Amino acid sequence: DLCPDIPELDVLMKDIGDLAESGARYTEMPHVIEITLPMLCNYLPRWWERGPENHPEQEGSLCTDVTSEQLNQLLGNIMKIMVNNLGIEEASWMKRLAVFAQPIVSRAMAEMLKSHFIPTMEKLKKRCGKVVAEEDQLRMEGKTESDEAESILR
């Protein structure tokens, strides 16, 4: 109640979750990518360190109730947003977001491997396979054209 203009954490987390689930692109949410997510990536780990999971003896007298579940939820949504935007031409924001997410990645639960990291890697593997196939096709077309040009010159 001290500052009614500052949104509550639950509202921010829900908004980010909704965006991640909707498949939204960067162009539909630059304010979330450039402002909200970096802010949460910076502050949530700090509040988590001061929260009930790290100070159970002070339960009830703590100024925060940020949990590792919230950290994992945020990281999972960041990964979904990145997967939703794979293949776009200009994605320097992904590098920046990856840097901001480092404090959360280092605290990720093992379940994140199965639920988010492995599926993301599988999608990246498929996308890489498509790119390699396209490159091979272009290489073959270029070789065919150069063979034709060479035969014309003879």
GROMACS elastic network, one bead per residue, 0.5 to 0.9 nm:
[ bonds ]
;  ai    aj funct       b0    kb
    1     4     6  0.56788   500
    3     6     6  0.59259   500
    3     7     6  0.89353   500
    4     7     6  0.74060   500
    7    10     6  0.84313   500
    7    11     6  0.65761   500
    7    12     6  0.67191   500
    8    11     6  0.53491   500
    8    12     6  0.64210   500
    8    13     6  0.87446   500
    9    12     6  0.51170   500
    9    13     6  0.60596   500
    9    14     6  0.84998   500
    9    40     6  0.88052   500
   10    13     6  0.51191   500
   10    14     6  0.60580   500
   10    15     6  0.85658   500
   11    14     6  0.51343   500
   11    15     6  0.61517   500
   11    16     6  0.86477   500
   12    15     6  0.51178   500
   12    16     6  0.62006   500
   12    17     6  0.85288   500
   12    36     6  0.78989   500
   12    40     6  0.88862   500
   13    16     6  0.51711   500
   13    17     6  0.60450   500
   13    18     6  0.85425   500
   13    70     6  0.82059   500
   13    73     6  0.81880   500
   13    74     6  0.70819   500
   14    18     6  0.60254   500
   14    19     6  0.85615   500
   15    18     6  0.51056   500
   15    19     6  0.62260   500
   15    20     6  0.86351   500
   16    19     6  0.50983   500
   16    20     6  0.61343   500
   16    21     6  0.86058   500
   16    32     6  0.75197   500
   16    36     6  0.87165   500
   16    37     6  0.82038   500
   16    74     6  0.78521   500
   16    77     6  0.68516   500
   16    78     6  0.83676   500
   17    20     6  0.50833   500
   17    21     6  0.61259   500
   17    22     6  0.84932   500
   17    73     6  0.81378   500
   17    74     6  0.78364   500
   17    76     6  0.88707   500
   17    77     6  0.58431   500
   17    78     6  0.88664   500
   18    21     6  0.51886   500
   18    22     6  0.60001   500
   18    23     6  0.88529   500
   18    77     6  0.89247   500
   19    22     6  0.51155   500
   19    23     6  0.66063   500
   19    24     6  0.57941   500
   19    25     6  0.87708   500
   19    29     6  0.80534   500
   19    77     6  0.83581   500
   19    81     6  0.76128   500
   20    23     6  0.57097   500
   20    24     6  0.66393   500
   20    76     6  0.88531   500
   20    77     6  0.54718   500
   20    78     6  0.73382   500
   20    79     6  0.84114   500
   20    80     6  0.55013   500
   20    81     6  0.50360   500
   20    82     6  0.87720   500
   20    84     6  0.77248   500
   21    24     6  0.78359   500
   21    77     6  0.79510   500
   21    80     6  0.73907   500
   21    81     6  0.81661   500
   22    84     6  0.89882   500
   23    80     6  0.79469   500
   23    81     6  0.70467   500
   23    83     6  0.87170   500
   23    84     6  0.53992   500
   23    85     6  0.81874   500
   24    27     6  0.81631   500
   24    28     6  0.62656   500
   24    29     6  0.73603   500
   24    81     6  0.73648   500
   24    84     6  0.68558   500
   24    85     6  0.79955   500
   25    28     6  0.54972   500
   25    29     6  0.68842   500
   25    30     6  0.87698   500
   25    81     6  0.76483   500
   25    84     6  0.66490   500
   25    85     6  0.58103   500
   26    29     6  0.52538   500
   26    30     6  0.55523   500
   26    32     6  0.87693   500
   26    33     6  0.72747   500
   26    81     6  0.82966   500
   26    84     6  0.89510   500
   26    85     6  0.69906   500
   26    91     6  0.85780   500
   26    93     6  0.87349   500
   27    30     6  0.58610   500
   28    31     6  0.87778   500
   29    32     6  0.54340   500
   29    33     6  0.65488   500
   29    34     6  0.87385   500
   30    33     6  0.51004   500
   30    34     6  0.58346   500
   30    35     6  0.80552   500
   31    34     6  0.52914   500
   31    35     6  0.54952   500
   31    36     6  0.67614   500
   31    37     6  0.88214   500
   32    35     6  0.55314   500
   32    37     6  0.59015   500
   32    38     6  0.85539   500
   33    36     6  0.63633   500
   33    37     6  0.55473   500
   33    38     6  0.72535   500
   33    93     6  0.74907   500
   33    94     6  0.87899   500
   33    97     6  0.74221   500
   34    37     6  0.67684   500
   34    38     6  0.66103   500
   34    39     6  0.88016   500
   34    93     6  0.75889   500
   34    96     6  0.87414   500
   34    97     6  0.81372   500
   35    38     6  0.57119   500
   35    39     6  0.61400   500
   35    40     6  0.87373   500
   36    39     6  0.51958   500
   36    40     6  0.61931   500
   36    41     6  0.85819   500
   37    40     6  0.51267   500
   37    41     6  0.59643   500
   37    42     6  0.84764   500
   37    74     6  0.84667   500
   37    78     6  0.80839   500
   37    97     6  0.76583   500
   37   100     6  0.81378   500
   37   101     6  0.85057   500
   38    41     6  0.50163   500
   38    42     6  0.61050   500
   38    43     6  0.86304   500
   38    96     6  0.86192   500
   38    97     6  0.67745   500
   38   100     6  0.56231   500
   38   101     6  0.75415   500
   39    42     6  0.52151   500
   39    43     6  0.61654   500
   39    44     6  0.83332   500
   39   100     6  0.85485   500
   40    43     6  0.51799   500
   40    44     6  0.54753   500
   40    45     6  0.83871   500
   40    74     6  0.83285   500
   41    44     6  0.58853   500
   41    45     6  0.69851   500
   41    71     6  0.84097   500
   41    74     6  0.81257   500
   41    75     6  0.86297   500
   41    97     6  0.88103   500
   41   100     6  0.58322   500
   41   101     6  0.54987   500
   41   102     6  0.80718   500
   41   103     6  0.70835   500
   41   104     6  0.66414   500
   42    45     6  0.66009   500
   42    46     6  0.72187   500
   42   100     6  0.68280   500
   42   101     6  0.79259   500
   42   103     6  0.74997   500
   42   104     6  0.86380   500
   43    46     6  0.52294   500
   43    47     6  0.62550   500
   43    48     6  0.85483   500
   44    47     6  0.51315   500
   44    48     6  0.59072   500
   44    49     6  0.85893   500
   44    66     6  0.69865   500
   44    67     6  0.87733   500
   44    70     6  0.83305   500
   44    71     6  0.69191   500
   44   104     6  0.81762   500
   45    49     6  0.62135   500
   45    50     6  0.88354   500
   45    66     6  0.84217   500
   45    68     6  0.86515   500
   45    71     6  0.73094   500
   45   103     6  0.65380   500
   45   104     6  0.64430   500
   45   107     6  0.83218   500
   46    49     6  0.53041   500
   46    50     6  0.68326   500
   46    51     6  0.89125   500
   47    50     6  0.51655   500
   47    51     6  0.61327   500
   47    63     6  0.87490   500
   47    64     6  0.63963   500
   47    65     6  0.79260   500
   47    66     6  0.61447   500
   47    67     6  0.86959   500
   48    52     6  0.78500   500
   48    53     6  0.75964   500
   48    54     6  0.76311   500
   48    64     6  0.76440   500
   48    65     6  0.74462   500
   48    67     6  0.58312   500
   48    68     6  0.69905   500
   48    71     6  0.82180   500
   49    52     6  0.84827   500
   49    53     6  0.79172   500
   49    54     6  0.60555   500
   49    55     6  0.83365   500
   49    66     6  0.85494   500
   50    53     6  0.82546   500
   50    54     6  0.64955   500
   50    55     6  0.68875   500
   50    62     6  0.75939   500
   50    63     6  0.79800   500
   50    64     6  0.69373   500
   50    65     6  0.84646   500
   50    66     6  0.83402   500
   51    54     6  0.57858   500
   51    55     6  0.61717   500
   51    56     6  0.80910   500
   51    58     6  0.89913   500
   51    59     6  0.84865   500
   51    62     6  0.66140   500
   51    63     6  0.75868   500
   51    64     6  0.53975   500
   51    65     6  0.53291   500
   51    66     6  0.58175   500
   51    67     6  0.69718   500
   52    57     6  0.81254   500
   52    58     6  0.73020   500
   52    59     6  0.59007   500
   52    60     6  0.85144   500
   52    62     6  0.71573   500
   52    64     6  0.76375   500
   52    65     6  0.61399   500
   52    66     6  0.76427   500
   52    67     6  0.74488   500
   53    56     6  0.58789   500
   53    65     6  0.86213   500
   53    66     6  0.85587   500
   53    67     6  0.67565   500
   53    68     6  0.78764   500
   54    57     6  0.88146   500
   55    58     6  0.56247   500
   55    59     6  0.69904   500
   55    62     6  0.83096   500
   56    59     6  0.52565   500
   57    60     6  0.89904   500
   58    61     6  0.56361   500
   58    62     6  0.62880   500
   59    62     6  0.61147   500
   60    63     6  0.85613   500
   61    64     6  0.89494   500
   62    65     6  0.73634   500
   66    69     6  0.82814   500
   66    70     6  0.66711   500
   66    71     6  0.80664   500
   67    70     6  0.53845   500
   67    71     6  0.67136   500
   67    72     6  0.88918   500
   68    72     6  0.61514   500
   68    73     6  0.84606   500
   68   107     6  0.76214   500
   68   108     6  0.77079   500
   68   109     6  0.79301   500
   69    72     6  0.51032   500
   69    73     6  0.60330   500
   69    74     6  0.85971   500
   69   108     6  0.89678   500
   69   109     6  0.84958   500
   70    74     6  0.61366   500
   70    75     6  0.85695   500
   71    74     6  0.52173   500
   71    75     6  0.62338   500
   71    76     6  0.86047   500
   71   104     6  0.61804   500
   71   105     6  0.86640   500
   71   107     6  0.77920   500
   71   108     6  0.73231   500
   72    75     6  0.50216   500
   72    76     6  0.59791   500
   72    77     6  0.85072   500
   72   104     6  0.75007   500
   72   105     6  0.83063   500
   72   107     6  0.81452   500
   72   108     6  0.58464   500
   72   109     6  0.69309   500
   72   112     6  0.72965   500
   73    76     6  0.51180   500
   73    77     6  0.62190   500
   73    78     6  0.86470   500
   74    77     6  0.51502   500
   74    78     6  0.61924   500
   74    79     6  0.86966   500
   74   104     6  0.83404   500
   75    78     6  0.50246   500
   75    79     6  0.62638   500
   75    80     6  0.86821   500
   75   101     6  0.71558   500
   75   104     6  0.66937   500
   75   105     6  0.70464   500
   75   108     6  0.78554   500
   75   112     6  0.87268   500
   75   116     6  0.89430   500
   76    79     6  0.51453   500
   76    80     6  0.62729   500
   76    81     6  0.86986   500
   76   112     6  0.74572   500
   76   115     6  0.83171   500
   76   116     6  0.62169   500
   76   117     6  0.86138   500
   77    81     6  0.61351   500
   77    82     6  0.85791   500
   78    81     6  0.51173   500
   78    82     6  0.62583   500
   78    83     6  0.86914   500
   78    97     6  0.81451   500
   78    98     6  0.87428   500
   78   101     6  0.82024   500
   79    82     6  0.50424   500
   79    83     6  0.61606   500
   79    84     6  0.85323   500
   79   116     6  0.70894   500
   79   117     6  0.79540   500
   79   120     6  0.74886   500
   80    83     6  0.50484   500
   80    84     6  0.60388   500
   80    85     6  0.86263   500
   80   116     6  0.79809   500
   80   120     6  0.81421   500
   81    84     6  0.50310   500
   81    85     6  0.63772   500
   81    86     6  0.88682   500
   82    85     6  0.51465   500
   82    86     6  0.62638   500
   82    94     6  0.68171   500
   83    86     6  0.51945   500
   83    87     6  0.88928   500
   83   120     6  0.67255   500
   83   123     6  0.78003   500
   83   124     6  0.83609   500
   84    87     6  0.88408   500
   85    88     6  0.60537   500
   85    91     6  0.81160   500
   85    94     6  0.89587   500
   86    89     6  0.88947   500
   86    91     6  0.85184   500
   86   124     6  0.82521   500
   86   127     6  0.85474   500
   87    90     6  0.89304   500
   87    91     6  0.86529   500
   87   127     6  0.82404   500
   88    91     6  0.64445   500
   90    93     6  0.81737   500
   91    94     6  0.55779   500
   91    95     6  0.75977   500
   92    95     6  0.54543   500
   92    96     6  0.67395   500
   92    97     6  0.88339   500
   93    96     6  0.50342   500
   93    97     6  0.60291   500
   93    98     6  0.84970   500
   94    97     6  0.50314   500
   94    98     6  0.60290   500
   94    99     6  0.86383   500
   95    98     6  0.50853   500
   95    99     6  0.63829   500
   95   100     6  0.87729   500
   96    99     6  0.52030   500
   96   100     6  0.63301   500
   96   101     6  0.86866   500
   97   101     6  0.60409   500
   97   102     6  0.87716   500
   98   101     6  0.51025   500
   98   102     6  0.64831   500
   99   102     6  0.54866   500
   99   103     6  0.85520   500
  100   103     6  0.72333   500
  100   104     6  0.84133   500
  101   104     6  0.53543   500
  101   105     6  0.61470   500
  101   106     6  0.88153   500
  102   106     6  0.62258   500
  102   107     6  0.88052   500
  103   106     6  0.54705   500
  103   107     6  0.68671   500
  104   107     6  0.52330   500
  104   108     6  0.62622   500
  105   108     6  0.50839   500
  105   109     6  0.87651   500
  106   109     6  0.89553   500
  108   111     6  0.82320   500
  108   112     6  0.66330   500
  108   113     6  0.88155   500
  109   112     6  0.56878   500
  109   113     6  0.79433   500
  110   113     6  0.57185   500
  110   114     6  0.77445   500
  111   114     6  0.55598   500
  111   115     6  0.62427   500
  111   116     6  0.83280   500
  112   115     6  0.50561   500
  112   116     6  0.53366   500
  112   117     6  0.62882   500
  112   118     6  0.85155   500
  113   116     6  0.57814   500
  113   118     6  0.57761   500
  113   119     6  0.85122   500
  114   117     6  0.63678   500
  114   118     6  0.56432   500
  114   119     6  0.73430   500
  115   118     6  0.70012   500
  115   119     6  0.69155   500
  116   119     6  0.55431   500
  116   120     6  0.60485   500
  116   121     6  0.86326   500
  117   120     6  0.51430   500
  117   121     6  0.61354   500
  117   122     6  0.86509   500
  118   121     6  0.50223   500
  118   122     6  0.61472   500
  118   123     6  0.87097   500
  119   122     6  0.50221   500
  119   123     6  0.63289   500
  119   124     6  0.86613   500
  120   123     6  0.51779   500
  120   124     6  0.62322   500
  120   125     6  0.85812   500
  121   125     6  0.60038   500
  121   126     6  0.86254   500
  122   126     6  0.62850   500
  122   127     6  0.86454   500
  123   126     6  0.51467   500
  123   127     6  0.61855   500
  123   128     6  0.85677   500
  124   127     6  0.50227   500
  124   128     6  0.60272   500
  124   129     6  0.85163   500
  125   128     6  0.50798   500
  125   129     6  0.61745   500
  125   130     6  0.87438   500
  126   129     6  0.50384   500
  126   130     6  0.63696   500
  126   131     6  0.87692   500
  127   130     6  0.51384   500
  127   131     6  0.63310   500
  127   132     6  0.87282   500
  128   131     6  0.50333   500
  128   132     6  0.61429   500
  128   133     6  0.85576   500
  129   132     6  0.51483   500
  129   133     6  0.61555   500
  129   134     6  0.86380   500
  130   133     6  0.50777   500
  130   134     6  0.61863   500
  130   135     6  0.86254   500
  131   134     6  0.50853   500
  131   135     6  0.61621   500
  131   136     6  0.86054   500
  132   135     6  0.50443   500
  132   136     6  0.61421   500
  132   137     6  0.85701   500
  133   136     6  0.50837   500
  133   137     6  0.61520   500
  133   138     6  0.86585   500
  134   137     6  0.50151   500
  134   138     6  0.61836   500
  134   139     6  0.85143   500
  135   138     6  0.50974   500
  135   139     6  0.60316   500
  135   140     6  0.85493   500
  136   140     6  0.60913   500
  136   141     6  0.85504   500
  137   140     6  0.51184   500
  137   141     6  0.61633   500
  137   142     6  0.85607   500
  138   141     6  0.50143   500
  138   142     6  0.60472   500
  138   143     6  0.84921   500
  139   142     6  0.50620   500
  139   143     6  0.60975   500
  139   144     6  0.85649   500
  140   144     6  0.60557   500
  140   145     6  0.85256   500
  141   144     6  0.50627   500
  141   145     6  0.61321   500
  141   146     6  0.85779   500
  142   145     6  0.51126   500
  142   146     6  0.61323   500
  142   147     6  0.85459   500
  143   146     6  0.50885   500
  143   147     6  0.60405   500
  143   148     6  0.85536   500
  144   147     6  0.50657   500
  144   148     6  0.61712   500
  144   149     6  0.86047   500
  145   148     6  0.50862   500
  145   149     6  0.61452   500
  145   150     6  0.85273   500
  146   150     6  0.60152   500
  146   151     6  0.85708   500
  147   150     6  0.50389   500
  147   151     6  0.61897   500
  147   152     6  0.86714   500
  148   151     6  0.51366   500
  148   152     6  0.62391   500
  148   153     6  0.87127   500
  149   152     6  0.51129   500
  149   153     6  0.62931   500
  149   154     6  0.88836   500
  150   153     6  0.51677   500
  150   154     6  0.65571   500
  151   154     6  0.52808   500
